[in-house]
């Protein structure tokens, strides 16, 4: 997939957009708002790739930071926040995106760092990512003895929140909830006046055949493949109406 992503000045457009989304998050913008705004110039495939990179990195951030902290002299605290985010994106590609060759993940992240912060930062990024790639088989994130610290590191959730959940629901249910909270949520809509076959044939929305499925308990509901939701805006603008899964269960069609 990565080979088809369009490039801008030696850096893929998808990676450049991912870096800008990280900037927006540091400034306090909501992730969904930044993502929807930044991906507009990208095609559907690039949007899905960018979503996997950004959302995936955020889900794994605690574990990624523990890996980086051991490979950056002086720790992450001494680095520019933007360089830290570039390293996080690079490590996520190396360790969690099997479709991305290691050389591409490293070279592209190094080029991004060079463009945004100069030669010195790019050399640091190059050294850290190459070491991470070289030692990937020996990567052993620390295993805290405290249960809450272990779950916070594994699932990248705040320790205080995990403590509250464990006190309320116990360890096993909390861990199941953390795993579900890190999974990409299914997108369910119930379009009015549109048959599922019409969605597949792209008569109303820009969905491919593999994007549209039945939604089980929701009458006439449609399950959309994650990453395809951005293309639904065309259908909404053209006057089509839809209701999400929760609304459909609360207000079934008469």
C-alpha positions in Angstrom: 0.0 0.0 0.0 2.8 2.4 1.0 4.3 2.3 -2.5 1.2 4.0 -4.1 1.0 6.9 -1.7 1.7 10.2 -3.5 4.8 12.1 -2.5 5.6 15.7 -1.8 9.2 16.8 -1.9 10.6 13.4 -1.0 8.1 12.7 1.8 4.8 10.9 1.3 1.8 13.2 1.6 0.3 10.8 4.1 3.2 11.0 6.4 3.4 14.8 6.1 -0.3 15.0 7.0 0.2 12.7 10.0 2.9 15.0 11.3 0.6 18.0 11.0 -2.1 16.2 12.8 0.3 15.7 15.7 1.0 19.4 15.7 -2.8 20.1 15.9 -3.1 17.7 18.9 -0.3 19.4 20.8 -2.2 22.7 20.3 -5.3 21.3 21.8 -7.4 20.5 18.7 -9.6 17.4 18.8 -8.2 14.4 16.9 -11.3 13.8 14.8 -11.6 17.5 13.8 -7.9 17.7 12.8 -8.0 14.4 10.9 -11.1 15.4 8.9 -9.6 18.7 8.0 -6.1 17.5 7.2 -7.0 14.5 5.0 -9.0 16.5 2.5 -6.1 16.7 -0.1 -5.6 12.9 0.2 -7.3 10.2 -1.8 -9.2 7.4 -0.1 -6.3 5.0 0.1 -4.0 7.6 1.6 -6.7 8.6 4.1 -7.0 5.0 5.4 -3.2 4.7 5.6 -2.9 8.0 7.5 -5.7 6.9 9.9 -3.9 3.7 10.7 -0.7 5.5 11.4 -2.0 8.3 13.6 -4.7 6.5 15.5 -2.5 3.4 15.9 0.4 5.4 17.2 -1.8 7.1 19.8 -3.1 3.8 21.0 0.4 2.4 21.4 2.0 5.7 22.6 2.9 4.5 26.2 4.7 1.4 24.9 6.4 3.4 22.1 7.6 6.0 24.6 9.1 3.3 26.9 11.1 2.0 23.9 12.2 5.5 22.9 13.2 6.5 26.4 15.8 3.8 26.5 17.3 4.8 23.1 17.5 8.6 23.5 20.4 9.8 25.6 19.0 12.0 28.4 15.4 10.8 27.7 12.6 12.2 25.7 12.2 15.2 27.9 15.2 16.9 26.3 13.7 16.7 22.8 11.5 19.1 20.9 7.9 17.8 21.2 7.6 17.7 17.4 10.7 15.5 17.1 9.2 13.2 19.7 6.1 12.8 17.7 8.1 12.1 14.5 10.0 9.4 16.4 6.7 7.9 17.6 5.3 7.8 14.1 8.5 6.2 12.9 8.6 3.5 15.6 4.9 2.7 15.0 5.6 2.1 11.3 8.6 -0.1 12.2 6.9 -2.3 14.8 3.2 -2.2 14.0 2.7 -1.6 10.3 3.8 -4.8 8.5 3.1 -3.3 5.1 5.8 -0.7 5.5 9.4 -1.7 4.8 11.8 -0.7 7.5 14.0 1.3 5.1 10.9 3.4 4.0 9.8 4.0 7.6 13.3 5.2 8.6 14.2 7.2 5.5 10.8 9.0 5.4 10.9 9.9 9.1 14.5 11.1 8.8 13.5 13.3 5.8 10.6 14.7 7.7 12.8 15.6 10.7 15.4 17.2 8.4 12.7 19.3 6.6 11.1 20.4 9.9 14.1 20.7 12.3 17.4 20.5 10.3 20.3 18.1 9.9 21.0 17.6 13.6 17.5 16.4 14.4 17.5 14.2 11.3 20.7 12.5 12.5 19.2 11.8 15.9 16.0 10.4 14.4 18.1 8.2 12.0 20.2 6.8 14.9 17.2 6.1 17.2 15.1 4.4 14.5 18.0 2.3 13.1 18.8 1.1 16.6 15.1 0.3 17.2 14.9 -1.7 14.0 18.2 -3.5 14.7 17.0 -4.5 18.2 13.4 -5.2 17.4 13.8 -8.9 18.3 15.2 -8.0 21.7 12.7 -5.2 22.6 11.4 -5.8 26.1 9.4 -3.0 27.4 9.6 -2.7 31.2 7.1 -4.7 33.1 6.1 -2.7 36.2 5.3 -4.7 39.3 2.2 -2.5 40.0 -0.9 -3.7 38.2 -2.1 -0.2 37.4 1.3 0.7 35.9 1.3 -2.5 33.8 -2.1 -1.8 32.4 -1.3 1.9 31.8 1.8 1.0 29.8 0.2 -1.9 27.9 -3.0 0.1 26.8 -1.8 3.7 26.9 -4.5 4.8 29.3 -4.2 7.2 32.3 -3.3 5.4 35.5 -5.9 7.3 37.5 -8.6 6.2 35.1 -7.5 2.5 35.2 -7.5 2.7 39.0 -11.1 3.9 39.0 -12.2 1.2 36.7 -10.4 -1.6 38.6 -12.1 -0.4 41.8 -15.5 -0.5 40.1 -15.3 -3.5 37.9 -12.2 -5.6 38.8 -9.1 -6.4 36.9 -10.4 -8.8 34.2 -13.3 -6.6 33.1 -11.1 -3.5 33.2 -8.6 -5.1 30.9 -11.3 -6.2 28.5 -12.6 -2.7 28.5 -9.2 -1.3 27.8 -8.7 -3.6 24.9 -12.1 -2.7 23.4 -11.4 1.0 24.0 -8.2 0.6 21.9 -9.9 -1.2 19.1 -11.2 0.7 16.1 -15.0 1.0 16.6 -17.3 -0.3 13.9 -19.2 2.3 11.9 -22.9 1.5 11.6 -25.4 3.6 9.7 -29.0 3.1 8.7 -29.6 5.2 5.5 -33.1 6.3 4.8 -34.3 5.7 1.3 -31.1 4.0 0.2 -30.7 0.3 -0.3 -27.4 -1.4 0.7 -26.9 -2.4 -3.0 -27.0 1.2 -3.9 -24.2 2.0 -1.4 -22.2 -0.8 -3.0 -22.8 0.5 -6.5 -21.7 4.0 -5.4 -25.0 5.6 -6.4 -25.2 7.6 -3.3 -21.9 7.3 -1.4 -18.4 6.7 -2.5 -18.1 3.2 -1.1 -16.6 0.1 -2.7 -18.1 -3.3 -2.6 -15.9 -4.4 0.3 -16.8 -1.4 2.4 -20.5 -2.2 3.0 -21.9 -5.1 5.1 -25.0 -6.0 7.0 -25.1 -4.8 10.6 -26.7 -7.8 12.5 -29.3 -6.7 15.0 -29.9 -3.3 13.5 -32.8 -3.6 11.0 -31.6 -2.4 7.6 -28.4 -1.3 9.2 -25.2 -1.0 7.2 -21.7 -1.7 8.7 -19.0 0.4 7.0 -15.4 -0.7 7.0 -13.2 1.5 9.2 -11.5 4.2 7.2 -14.3 4.5 4.7 -16.3 6.9 6.8 -14.6 10.0 5.4 -16.2 9.3 2.0 -19.7 9.5 3.6 -19.5 13.2 3.5 -20.4 13.2 -0.2 -23.6 11.3 0.5 -24.6 13.7 3.3 -23.9 16.8 1.2 -26.0 15.3 -1.6 -29.1 15.1 0.7 -28.9 11.5 1.9 -29.8 10.9 5.6 -28.3 8.3 8.0 -28.5 7.4 11.6 -25.8 5.7 13.6 -26.2 2.3 15.3 -27.1 3.6 18.8 -29.7 5.9 17.4 -31.2 3.1 15.3 -31.5 0.8 18.4 -33.2 3.5 20.4 -35.5 4.7 17.6 -36.3 1.7 15.4 -38.2 2.3 12.2 -41.9 1.8 12.5 
